[in-house]
Structures are given as C-alpha cells and as structure tokens.
C-alpha cells in the first residue's frame, strides 16, 4: 500500500497557507494552527508551525510583535507585510497553475 502523502504535500504549501491565514488579520501561532485545522488540514504542531513563522519573518513576509498578556504567558502576534501580501498573490497564482496541471494529469488517468 502507498503511504499517505498529505503531510509532505502540506509541508510544501504551508508557507502559502500561513500567509493566506494572516489576510484575516494579525494572529498568534496557536490561533493560526486552529484556523488551519478548521479548514480540514489537520493539526499543525508548534514544531512545524513556528519554524515556518520564523522563516516568513526573516524573509520580511510577516512582522511579529511580542505582547504581554493580562493572564498567562505573553504571545507573539504575526501580521502580513506588504511584501508578504505581494508574495501571497504571486505564489497563489503559481499554486493554482500547478494544481490545474496536477488535476489535468489525474483526469487523463481516469481518476475521479
């Protein structure tokens, strides 16, 4: 039996999904993870999500701000930068073209 490939597919598109999630407004990691899970992508663990957020921040695609909480630990809030918005637009276009190509091949193979 062929292994379930969803985890590797998700890894390839997670940066794009995180950027898309932040179009809804700034948020912190746990809430980003919950939003992705609610979209049917399964639970994204912190060990997967936070390196993505750090990489996006280093690339200037998101900005982060640490805020002290009234109760509980402080949180690091992330927001999309203008460069991040531009990247999201371009990468979304490329992803849709890739998705269309994959669907075309699957359709030719008679996969419903």
Helices and strands as residue ranges (DSSP letters): H 6-21, G 22-24, E 27-28, H 29-36, I 37-41, H 46-58, E 62-67, E 75-80, H 82-108
